[in-house]
Amino acid sequence: RKQQEEQKRQADEQARKQQEEQKVQQTQTQPASGNTSSAYYKNCAAVRAAGKAPLHKGQPGYSSHLDRDGDGIACEK
C-alpha cells in the first residue's frame, strides 16, 4: 500500500511539473506574438539593449532610420 501511495505521489508531482512547464512556455510565446507588430526602436543602442540586433527589413522594429547604408539590415555593426 505504501508503495502504491508513493507511486501516485510521484505521478502527481510529475504531472504538476509538466503543467508548470507548459504554462511557462505559453507565457513566453504570447508576448512575442502580441508585441511584434508594434515594435519601435529609437536607435541602434535600444535595438542592442533589447537583444534584437541586427534587424532585417520586414522584421518587427526595422526602420530605414536604423539602416545607415540602406542594405536592408539595420544595426549590423
PDB file of N, CA, C and O in Angstrom, chain B, residues numbered from 101:
ATOM      1  N   ARG B 101       0.828  -1.206   0.000  1.00  0.00           N
ATOM      2  CA  ARG B 101       0.000   0.000   0.000  1.00  0.00           C
ATOM      3  C   ARG B 101       0.866   1.261   0.000  1.00  0.00           C
ATOM      4  O   ARG B 101       0.594   2.203  -0.744  1.00  0.00           O
ATOM      5  N   LYS B 102       1.897   1.278   0.824  1.00  0.00           N
ATOM      6  CA  LYS B 102       2.778   2.456   0.855  1.00  0.00           C
ATOM      7  C   LYS B 102       3.442   2.674  -0.500  1.00  0.00           C
ATOM      8  O   LYS B 102       3.623   3.810  -0.940  1.00  0.00           O
ATOM      9  N   GLN B 103       3.796   1.588  -1.146  1.00  0.00           N
ATOM     10  CA  GLN B 103       4.446   1.704  -2.449  1.00  0.00           C
ATOM     11  C   GLN B 103       3.477   2.322  -3.469  1.00  0.00           C
ATOM     12  O   GLN B 103       3.878   3.146  -4.291  1.00  0.00           O
ATOM     13  N   GLN B 104       2.206   1.919  -3.409  1.00  0.00           N
ATOM     14  CA  GLN B 104       1.208   2.486  -4.318  1.00  0.00           C
ATOM     15  C   GLN B 104       1.026   3.981  -4.055  1.00  0.00           C
ATOM     16  O   GLN B 104       0.927   4.772  -4.994  1.00  0.00           O
ATOM     17  N   GLU B 105       0.984   4.360  -2.796  1.00  0.00           N
ATOM     18  CA  GLU B 105       0.834   5.778  -2.451  1.00  0.00           C
ATOM     19  C   GLU B 105       2.030   6.587  -2.943  1.00  0.00           C
ATOM     20  O   GLU B 105       1.876   7.702  -3.441  1.00  0.00           O
ATOM     21  N   GLU B 106       3.214   6.018  -2.800  1.00  0.00           N
ATOM     22  CA  GLU B 106       4.429   6.703  -3.257  1.00  0.00           C
ATOM     23  C   GLU B 106       4.420   6.868  -4.778  1.00  0.00           C
ATOM     24  O   GLU B 106       4.787   7.923  -5.295  1.00  0.00           O
ATOM     25  N   GLN B 107       4.000   5.822  -5.490  1.00  0.00           N
ATOM     26  CA  GLN B 107       3.932   5.906  -6.948  1.00  0.00           C
ATOM     27  C   GLN B 107       2.917   6.965  -7.384  1.00  0.00           C
ATOM     28  O   GLN B 107       3.168   7.722  -8.322  1.00  0.00           O
ATOM     29  N   LYS B 108       1.776   7.014  -6.703  1.00  0.00           N
ATOM     30  CA  LYS B 108       0.759   8.015  -7.031  1.00  0.00           C
ATOM     31  C   LYS B 108       1.295   9.421  -6.761  1.00  0.00           C
ATOM     32  O   LYS B 108       1.076  10.336  -7.555  1.00  0.00           O
ATOM     33  N   ARG B 109       1.991   9.589  -5.647  1.00  0.00           N
ATOM     34  CA  ARG B 109       2.552  10.891  -5.313  1.00  0.00           C
ATOM     35  C   ARG B 109       3.554  11.326  -6.377  1.00  0.00           C
ATOM     36  O   ARG B 109       3.557  12.483  -6.797  1.00  0.00           O
ATOM     37  N   GLN B 110       4.396  10.405  -6.808  1.00  0.00           N
ATOM     38  CA  GLN B 110       5.385  10.734  -7.834  1.00  0.00           C
ATOM     39  C   GLN B 110       4.706  11.087  -9.155  1.00  0.00           C
ATOM     40  O   GLN B 110       5.129  12.017  -9.842  1.00  0.00           O
ATOM     41  N   ALA B 111       3.660  10.355  -9.509  1.00  0.00           N
ATOM     42  CA  ALA B 111       2.935  10.637 -10.746  1.00  0.00           C
ATOM     43  C   ALA B 111       2.268  12.010 -10.672  1.00  0.00           C
ATOM     44  O   ALA B 111       2.292  12.770 -11.640  1.00  0.00           O
ATOM     45  N   ASP B 112       1.676  12.322  -9.521  1.00  0.00           N
ATOM     46  CA  ASP B 112       1.047  13.631  -9.339  1.00  0.00           C
ATOM     47  C   ASP B 112       2.080  14.749  -9.446  1.00  0.00           C
ATOM     48  O   ASP B 112       1.824  15.781 -10.067  1.00  0.00           O
ATOM     49  N   GLU B 113       3.235  14.542  -8.846  1.00  0.00           N
ATOM     50  CA  GLU B 113       4.311  15.540  -8.880  1.00  0.00           C
ATOM     51  C   GLU B 113       4.791  15.766 -10.312  1.00  0.00           C
ATOM     52  O   GLU B 113       5.015  16.903 -10.727  1.00  0.00           O
ATOM     53  N   GLN B 114       4.946  14.679 -11.061  1.00  0.00           N
ATOM     54  CA  GLN B 114       5.407  14.790 -12.443  1.00  0.00           C
ATOM     55  C   GLN B 114       4.365  15.530 -13.295  1.00  0.00           C
ATOM     56  O   GLN B 114       4.724  16.367 -14.124  1.00  0.00           O
ATOM     57  N   ALA B 115       3.091  15.227 -13.093  1.00  0.00           N
ATOM     58  CA  ALA B 115       2.030  15.902 -13.839  1.00  0.00           C
ATOM     59  C   ALA B 115       2.019  17.396 -13.515  1.00  0.00           C
ATOM     60  O   ALA B 115       1.831  18.223 -14.408  1.00  0.00           O
ATOM     61  N   ARG B 116       2.220  17.742 -12.251  1.00  0.00           N
ATOM     62  CA  ARG B 116       2.237  19.144 -11.843  1.00  0.00           C
ATOM     63  C   ARG B 116       3.402  19.876 -12.505  1.00  0.00           C
ATOM     64  O   ARG B 116       3.247  21.007 -12.965  1.00  0.00           O
ATOM     65  N   LYS B 117       4.566  19.232 -12.553  1.00  0.00           N
ATOM     66  CA  LYS B 117       5.731  19.857 -13.191  1.00  0.00           C
ATOM     67  C   LYS B 117       5.483  20.090 -14.679  1.00  0.00           C
ATOM     68  O   LYS B 117       5.853  21.134 -15.216  1.00  0.00           O
ATOM     69  N   GLN B 118       4.863  19.127 -15.339  1.00  0.00           N
ATOM     70  CA  GLN B 118       4.581  19.281 -16.764  1.00  0.00           C
ATOM     71  C   GLN B 118       3.622  20.445 -17.006  1.00  0.00           C
ATOM     72  O   GLN B 118       3.791  21.211 -17.954  1.00  0.00           O
ATOM     73  N   GLN B 119       2.614  20.572 -16.142  1.00  0.00           N
ATOM     74  CA  GLN B 119       1.674  21.684 -16.286  1.00  0.00           C
ATOM     75  C   GLN B 119       2.381  23.025 -16.104  1.00  0.00           C
ATOM     76  O   GLN B 119       2.109  23.977 -16.835  1.00  0.00           O
ATOM     77  N   GLU B 120       3.282  23.098 -15.133  1.00  0.00           N
ATOM     78  CA  GLU B 120       4.024  24.345 -14.911  1.00  0.00           C
ATOM     79  C   GLU B 120       4.885  24.691 -16.116  1.00  0.00           C
ATOM     80  O   GLU B 120       4.950  25.851 -16.521  1.00  0.00           O
ATOM     81  N   GLU B 121       5.550  23.684 -16.693  1.00  0.00           N
ATOM     82  CA  GLU B 121       6.394  23.925 -17.862  1.00  0.00           C
ATOM     83  C   GLU B 121       5.561  24.427 -19.034  1.00  0.00           C
ATOM     84  O   GLU B 121       5.989  25.319 -19.766  1.00  0.00           O
ATOM     85  N   GLN B 122       4.374  23.857 -19.214  1.00  0.00           N
ATOM     86  CA  GLN B 122       3.508  24.300 -20.303  1.00  0.00           C
ATOM     87  C   GLN B 122       3.075  25.747 -20.093  1.00  0.00           C
ATOM     88  O   GLN B 122       3.028  26.525 -21.046  1.00  0.00           O
ATOM     89  N   LYS B 123       2.761  26.109 -18.862  1.00  0.00           N
ATOM     90  CA  LYS B 123       2.369  27.492 -18.569  1.00  0.00           C
ATOM     91  C   LYS B 123       3.508  28.449 -18.878  1.00  0.00           C
ATOM     92  O   LYS B 123       3.287  29.518 -19.448  1.00  0.00           O
ATOM     93  N   VAL B 124       4.725  28.071 -18.505  1.00  0.00           N
ATOM     94  CA  VAL B 124       5.889  28.916 -18.764  1.00  0.00           C
ATOM     95  C   VAL B 124       6.082  29.092 -20.265  1.00  0.00           C
ATOM     96  O   VAL B 124       6.331  30.203 -20.732  1.00  0.00           O
ATOM     97  N   GLN B 125       5.969  28.004 -21.022  1.00  0.00           N
ATOM     98  CA  GLN B 125       6.143  28.092 -22.467  1.00  0.00           C
ATOM     99  C   GLN B 125       5.074  28.977 -23.093  1.00  0.00           C
ATOM    100  O   GLN B 125       5.370  29.748 -24.005  1.00  0.00           O
ATOM    101  N   GLN B 126       3.834  28.878 -22.615  1.00  0.00           N
ATOM    102  CA  GLN B 126       2.763  29.708 -23.162  1.00  0.00           C
ATOM    103  C   GLN B 126       3.011  31.180 -22.874  1.00  0.00           C
ATOM    104  O   GLN B 126       2.808  32.021 -23.749  1.00  0.00           O
ATOM    105  N   THR B 127       3.446  31.503 -21.663  1.00  0.00           N
ATOM    106  CA  THR B 127       3.664  32.906 -21.331  1.00  0.00           C
ATOM    107  C   THR B 127       4.867  33.465 -22.071  1.00  0.00           C
ATOM    108  O   THR B 127       4.926  34.668 -22.326  1.00  0.00           O
ATOM    109  N   GLN B 128       5.824  32.621 -22.421  1.00  0.00           N
ATOM    110  CA  GLN B 128       6.983  33.107 -23.165  1.00  0.00           C
ATOM    111  C   GLN B 128       6.630  33.390 -24.617  1.00  0.00           C
ATOM    112  O   GLN B 128       7.181  34.318 -25.210  1.00  0.00           O
ATOM    113  N   THR B 129       5.732  32.618 -25.201  1.00  0.00           N
ATOM    114  CA  THR B 129       5.412  32.823 -26.606  1.00  0.00           C
ATOM    115  C   THR B 129       4.350  33.893 -26.814  1.00  0.00           C
ATOM    116  O   THR B 129       4.354  34.540 -27.861  1.00  0.00           O
ATOM    117  N   GLN B 130       3.455  34.107 -25.881  1.00  0.00           N
ATOM    118  CA  GLN B 130       2.383  35.075 -26.067  1.00  0.00           C
ATOM    119  C   GLN B 130       2.876  36.509 -26.231  1.00  0.00           C
ATOM    120  O   GLN B 130       2.433  37.184 -27.160  1.00  0.00           O
ATOM    121  N   PRO B 131       3.771  37.010 -25.378  1.00  0.00           N
ATOM    122  CA  PRO B 131       4.206  38.395 -25.567  1.00  0.00           C
ATOM    123  C   PRO B 131       4.884  38.613 -26.911  1.00  0.00           C
ATOM    124  O   PRO B 131       4.730  39.676 -27.512  1.00  0.00           O
ATOM    125  N   ALA B 132       5.624  37.634 -27.387  1.00  0.00           N
ATOM    126  CA  ALA B 132       6.319  37.785 -28.654  1.00  0.00           C
ATOM    127  C   ALA B 132       5.321  37.960 -29.791  1.00  0.00           C
ATOM    128  O   ALA B 132       5.511  38.823 -30.648  1.00  0.00           O
ATOM    129  N   SER B 133       4.272  37.165 -29.812  1.00  0.00           N
ATOM    130  CA  SER B 133       3.308  37.262 -30.898  1.00  0.00           C
ATOM    131  C   SER B 133       2.443  38.510 -30.775  1.00  0.00           C
ATOM    132  O   SER B 133       1.999  39.049 -31.789  1.00  0.00           O
ATOM    133  N   GLY B 134       2.197  38.972 -29.573  1.00  0.00           N
ATOM    134  CA  GLY B 134       1.345  40.129 -29.390  1.00  0.00           C
ATOM    135  C   GLY B 134       2.083  41.443 -29.541  1.00  0.00           C
ATOM    136  O   GLY B 134       1.456  42.472 -29.792  1.00  0.00           O
ATOM    137  N   ASN B 135       3.389  41.434 -29.394  1.00  0.00           N
ATOM    138  CA  ASN B 135       4.154  42.669 -29.339  1.00  0.00           C
ATOM    139  C   ASN B 135       4.930  42.946 -30.618  1.00  0.00           C
ATOM    140  O   ASN B 135       5.461  44.045 -30.778  1.00  0.00           O
ATOM    141  N   THR B 136       5.013  41.995 -31.525  1.00  0.00           N
ATOM    142  CA  THR B 136       5.909  42.136 -32.666  1.00  0.00           C
ATOM    143  C   THR B 136       5.470  43.212 -33.649  1.00  0.00           C
ATOM    144  O   THR B 136       6.325  43.899 -34.207  1.00  0.00           O
ATOM    145  N   SER B 137       4.193  43.383 -33.881  1.00  0.00           N
ATOM    146  CA  SER B 137       3.754  44.309 -34.914  1.00  0.00           C
ATOM    147  C   SER B 137       3.985  45.765 -34.528  1.00  0.00           C
ATOM    148  O   SER B 137       4.024  46.627 -35.406  1.00  0.00           O
ATOM    149  N   SER B 138       4.139  46.060 -33.249  1.00  0.00           N
ATOM    150  CA  SER B 138       4.277  47.447 -32.830  1.00  0.00           C
ATOM    151  C   SER B 138       5.664  47.764 -32.275  1.00  0.00           C
ATOM    152  O   SER B 138       5.830  48.744 -31.549  1.00  0.00           O
ATOM    153  N   ALA B 139       6.651  46.949 -32.607  1.00  0.00           N
ATOM    154  CA  ALA B 139       7.999  47.200 -32.100  1.00  0.00           C
ATOM    155  C   ALA B 139       8.553  48.471 -32.731  1.00  0.00           C
ATOM    156  O   ALA B 139       8.448  48.674 -33.940  1.00  0.00           O
ATOM    157  N   TYR B 140       9.141  49.319 -31.903  1.00  0.00           N
ATOM    158  CA  TYR B 140       9.783  50.540 -32.386  1.00  0.00           C
ATOM    159  C   TYR B 140      11.032  50.775 -31.558  1.00  0.00           C
ATOM    160  O   TYR B 140      11.009  50.655 -30.333  1.00  0.00           O
ATOM    161  N   TYR B 141      12.114  51.108 -32.230  1.00  0.00           N
ATOM    162  CA  TYR B 141      13.366  51.404 -31.541  1.00  0.00           C
ATOM    163  C   TYR B 141      13.825  52.786 -31.959  1.00  0.00           C
ATOM    164  O   TYR B 141      13.868  53.103 -33.148  1.00  0.00           O
ATOM    165  N   LYS B 142      14.165  53.606 -30.983  1.00  0.00           N
ATOM    166  CA  LYS B 142      14.625  54.969 -31.252  1.00  0.00           C
ATOM    167  C   LYS B 142      15.969  54.964 -31.965  1.00  0.00           C
ATOM    168  O   LYS B 142      16.210  55.774 -32.860  1.00  0.00           O
ATOM    169  N   ASN B 143      16.850  54.035 -31.559  1.00  0.00           N
ATOM    170  CA  ASN B 143      18.184  53.964 -32.155  1.00  0.00           C
ATOM    171  C   ASN B 143      18.739  52.549 -32.008  1.00  0.00           C
ATOM    172  O   ASN B 143      18.107  51.678 -31.411  1.00  0.00           O
ATOM    173  N   CYS B 144      19.922  52.339 -32.559  1.00  0.00           N
ATOM    174  CA  CYS B 144      20.524  51.003 -32.524  1.00  0.00           C
ATOM    175  C   CYS B 144      20.918  50.579 -31.114  1.00  0.00           C
ATOM    176  O   CYS B 144      20.951  49.385 -30.813  1.00  0.00           O
ATOM    177  N   ALA B 145      21.214  51.536 -30.256  1.00  0.00           N
ATOM    178  CA  ALA B 145      21.525  51.183 -28.869  1.00  0.00           C
ATOM    179  C   ALA B 145      20.312  50.515 -28.221  1.00  0.00           C
ATOM    180  O   ALA B 145      20.458  49.568 -27.449  1.00  0.00           O
ATOM    181  N   ALA B 146      19.121  51.009 -28.538  1.00  0.00           N
ATOM    182  CA  ALA B 146      17.899  50.411 -27.997  1.00  0.00           C
ATOM    183  C   ALA B 146      17.666  49.019 -28.581  1.00  0.00           C
ATOM    184  O   ALA B 146      17.206  48.115 -27.884  1.00  0.00           O
ATOM    185  N   VAL B 147      17.985  48.856 -29.859  1.00  0.00           N
ATOM    186  CA  VAL B 147      17.847  47.542 -30.502  1.00  0.00           C
ATOM    187  C   VAL B 147      18.782  46.541 -29.829  1.00  0.00           C
ATOM    188  O   VAL B 147      18.380  45.425 -29.502  1.00  0.00           O
ATOM    189  N   ARG B 148      20.028  46.951 -29.626  1.00  0.00           N
ATOM    190  CA  ARG B 148      21.004  46.053 -28.988  1.00  0.00           C
ATOM    191  C   ARG B 148      20.615  45.740 -27.547  1.00  0.00           C
ATOM    192  O   ARG B 148      20.768  44.607 -27.091  1.00  0.00           O
ATOM    193  N   ALA B 149      20.115  46.742 -26.835  1.00  0.00           N
ATOM    194  CA  ALA B 149      19.704  46.533 -25.442  1.00  0.00           C
ATOM    195  C   ALA B 149      18.567  45.517 -25.357  1.00  0.00           C
ATOM    196  O   ALA B 149      18.453  44.782 -24.377  1.00  0.00           O
ATOM    197  N   ALA B 150      17.730  45.485 -26.390  1.00  0.00           N
ATOM    198  CA  ALA B 150      16.622  44.529 -26.426  1.00  0.00           C
ATOM    199  C   ALA B 150      17.074  43.166 -26.938  1.00  0.00           C
ATOM    200  O   ALA B 150      16.298  42.211 -26.937  1.00  0.00           O
ATOM    201  N   GLY B 151      18.335  43.076 -27.378  1.00  0.00           N
ATOM    202  CA  GLY B 151      18.859  41.807 -27.883  1.00  0.00           C
ATOM    203  C   GLY B 151      18.328  41.444 -29.259  1.00  0.00           C
ATOM    204  O   GLY B 151      18.256  40.263 -29.598  1.00  0.00           O
ATOM    205  N   LYS B 152      17.954  42.439 -30.060  1.00  0.00           N
ATOM    206  CA  LYS B 152      17.334  42.173 -31.362  1.00  0.00           C
ATOM    207  C   LYS B 152      18.231  42.483 -32.555  1.00  0.00           C
ATOM    208  O   LYS B 152      17.825  42.267 -33.696  1.00  0.00           O
ATOM    209  N   ALA B 153      19.426  42.978 -32.321  1.00  0.00           N
ATOM    210  CA  ALA B 153      20.304  43.341 -33.439  1.00  0.00           C
ATOM    211  C   ALA B 153      20.947  42.096 -34.037  1.00  0.00           C
ATOM    212  O   ALA B 153      21.250  41.156 -33.302  1.00  0.00           O
ATOM    213  N   PRO B 154      21.160  42.065 -35.330  1.00  0.00           N
ATOM    214  CA  PRO B 154      20.707  43.038 -36.328  1.00  0.00           C
ATOM    215  C   PRO B 154      19.248  42.799 -36.716  1.00  0.00           C
ATOM    216  O   PRO B 154      18.725  41.695 -36.568  1.00  0.00           O
ATOM    217  N   LEU B 155      18.612  43.839 -37.209  1.00  0.00           N
ATOM    218  CA  LEU B 155      17.233  43.746 -37.700  1.00  0.00           C
ATOM    219  C   LEU B 155      17.254  43.717 -39.219  1.00  0.00           C
ATOM    220  O   LEU B 155      17.970  44.491 -39.855  1.00  0.00           O
ATOM    221  N   HIS B 156      16.475  42.832 -39.789  1.00  0.00           N
ATOM    222  CA  HIS B 156      16.383  42.736 -41.241  1.00  0.00           C
ATOM    223  C   HIS B 156      15.083  43.377 -41.716  1.00  0.00           C
ATOM    224  O   HIS B 156      14.079  43.381 -41.003  1.00  0.00           O
ATOM    225  N   LYS B 157      15.120  43.917 -42.928  1.00  0.00           N
ATOM    226  CA  LYS B 157      13.934  44.558 -43.496  1.00  0.00           C
ATOM    227  C   LYS B 157      12.773  43.568 -43.475  1.00  0.00           C
ATOM    228  O   LYS B 157      12.907  42.424 -43.909  1.00  0.00           O
ATOM    229  N   GLY B 158      11.635  44.026 -42.963  1.00  0.00           N
ATOM    230  CA  GLY B 158      10.464  43.155 -42.847  1.00  0.00           C
ATOM    231  C   GLY B 158      10.265  42.622 -41.437  1.00  0.00           C
ATOM    232  O   GLY B 158       9.171  42.181 -41.087  1.00  0.00           O
ATOM    233  N   GLN B 159      11.315  42.660 -40.628  1.00  0.00           N
ATOM    234  CA  GLN B 159      11.186  42.220 -39.241  1.00  0.00           C
ATOM    235  C   GLN B 159      10.552  43.321 -38.403  1.00  0.00           C
ATOM    236  O   GLN B 159      10.704  44.505 -38.704  1.00  0.00           O
ATOM    237  N   PRO B 160       9.838  42.927 -37.345  1.00  0.00           N
ATOM    238  CA  PRO B 160       9.275  43.936 -36.442  1.00  0.00           C
ATOM    239  C   PRO B 160      10.372  44.817 -35.853  1.00  0.00           C
ATOM    240  O   PRO B 160      11.387  44.311 -35.373  1.00  0.00           O
ATOM    241  N   GLY B 161      10.173  46.108 -35.887  1.00  0.00           N
ATOM    242  CA  GLY B 161      11.142  47.046 -35.336  1.00  0.00           C
ATOM    243  C   GLY B 161      12.104  47.613 -36.363  1.00  0.00           C
ATOM    244  O   GLY B 161      12.770  48.614 -36.100  1.00  0.00           O
ATOM    245  N   TYR B 162      12.186  46.980 -37.546  1.00  0.00           N
ATOM    246  CA  TYR B 162      13.077  47.514 -38.582  1.00  0.00           C
ATOM    247  C   TYR B 162      12.543  48.860 -39.062  1.00  0.00           C
ATOM    248  O   TYR B 162      11.339  49.040 -39.245  1.00  0.00           O
ATOM    249  N   SER B 163      13.457  49.794 -39.259  1.00  0.00           N
ATOM    250  CA  SER B 163      13.104  51.092 -39.820  1.00  0.00           C
ATOM    251  C   SER B 163      14.296  51.608 -40.614  1.00  0.00           C
ATOM    252  O   SER B 163      15.445  51.325 -40.275  1.00  0.00           O
ATOM    253  N   SER B 164      14.024  52.356 -41.657  1.00  0.00           N
ATOM    254  CA  SER B 164      15.112  52.848 -42.507  1.00  0.00           C
ATOM    255  C   SER B 164      16.052  53.773 -41.742  1.00  0.00           C
ATOM    256  O   SER B 164      17.224  53.878 -42.102  1.00  0.00           O
ATOM    257  N   HIS B 165      15.568  54.451 -40.688  1.00  0.00           N
ATOM    258  CA  HIS B 165      16.461  55.341 -39.936  1.00  0.00           C
ATOM    259  C   HIS B 165      17.498  54.554 -39.124  1.00  0.00           C
ATOM    260  O   HIS B 165      18.476  55.129 -38.644  1.00  0.00           O
ATOM    261  N   LEU B 166      17.287  53.254 -38.971  1.00  0.00           N
ATOM    262  CA  LEU B 166      18.264  52.406 -38.276  1.00  0.00           C
ATOM    263  C   LEU B 166      19.246  51.756 -39.252  1.00  0.00           C
ATOM    264  O   LEU B 166      20.256  51.185 -38.840  1.00  0.00           O
ATOM    265  N   ASP B 167      18.942  51.847 -40.546  1.00  0.00           N
ATOM    266  CA  ASP B 167      19.740  51.193 -41.585  1.00  0.00           C
ATOM    267  C   ASP B 167      20.556  52.245 -42.326  1.00  0.00           C
ATOM    268  O   ASP B 167      20.129  52.756 -43.361  1.00  0.00           O
ATOM    269  N   ARG B 168      21.729  52.563 -41.795  1.00  0.00           N
ATOM    270  CA  ARG B 168      22.536  53.665 -42.340  1.00  0.00           C
ATOM    271  C   ARG B 168      22.962  53.467 -43.790  1.00  0.00           C
ATOM    272  O   ARG B 168      22.943  54.413 -44.576  1.00  0.00           O
ATOM    273  N   ASP B 169      23.348  52.243 -44.149  1.00  0.00           N
ATOM    274  CA  ASP B 169      23.843  52.038 -45.511  1.00  0.00           C
ATOM    275  C   ASP B 169      22.759  51.569 -46.478  1.00  0.00           C
ATOM    276  O   ASP B 169      23.044  51.354 -47.656  1.00  0.00           O
ATOM    277  N   GLY B 170      21.533  51.407 -46.010  1.00  0.00           N
ATOM    278  CA  GLY B 170      20.418  51.078 -46.896  1.00  0.00           C
ATOM    279  C   GLY B 170      20.452  49.684 -47.488  1.00  0.00           C
ATOM    280  O   GLY B 170      19.850  49.444 -48.535  1.00  0.00           O
ATOM    281  N   ASP B 171      21.145  48.763 -46.838  1.00  0.00           N
ATOM    282  CA  ASP B 171      21.249  47.410 -47.388  1.00  0.00           C
ATOM    283  C   ASP B 171      20.163  46.453 -46.889  1.00  0.00           C
ATOM    284  O   ASP B 171      20.185  45.266 -47.212  1.00  0.00           O
ATOM    285  N   GLY B 172      19.214  46.969 -46.103  1.00  0.00           N
ATOM    286  CA  GLY B 172      18.137  46.117 -45.601  1.00  0.00           C
ATOM    287  C   GLY B 172      18.450  45.451 -44.276  1.00  0.00           C
ATOM    288  O   GLY B 172      17.648  44.668 -43.768  1.00  0.00           O
ATOM    289  N   ILE B 173      19.611  45.756 -43.712  1.00  0.00           N
ATOM    290  CA  ILE B 173      19.994  45.215 -42.406  1.00  0.00           C
ATOM    291  C   ILE B 173      20.327  46.394 -41.498  1.00  0.00           C
ATOM    292  O   ILE B 173      21.272  47.141 -41.751  1.00  0.00           O
ATOM    293  N   ALA B 174      19.543  46.548 -40.444  1.00  0.00           N
ATOM    294  CA  ALA B 174      19.739  47.665 -39.522  1.00  0.00           C
ATOM    295  C   ALA B 174      20.560  47.229 -38.322  1.00  0.00           C
ATOM    296  O   ALA B 174      20.426  46.105 -37.837  1.00  0.00           O
ATOM    297  N   CYS B 175      21.395  48.113 -37.857  1.00  0.00           N
ATOM    298  CA  CYS B 175      22.191  47.900 -36.630  1.00  0.00           C
ATOM    299  C   CYS B 175      23.086  46.670 -36.720  1.00  0.00           C
ATOM    300  O   CYS B 175      23.220  45.916 -35.756  1.00  0.00           O
ATOM    301  N   GLU B 176      23.693  46.475 -37.880  1.00  0.00           N
ATOM    302  CA  GLU B 176      24.532  45.283 -38.042  1.00  0.00           C
ATOM    303  C   GLU B 176      25.920  45.429 -37.441  1.00  0.00           C
ATOM    304  O   GLU B 176      26.627  44.432 -37.292  1.00  0.00           O
ATOM    305  N   LYS B 177      26.331  46.645 -37.090  1.00  0.00           N
ATOM    306  CA  LYS B 177      27.680  46.826 -36.544  1.00  0.00           C
ATOM    307  C   LYS B 177      27.633  47.319 -35.127  1.00  0.00           C
ATOM    308  O   LYS B 177      28.679  47.526 -34.510  1.00  0.00           O
TER     309      LYS B 177
END
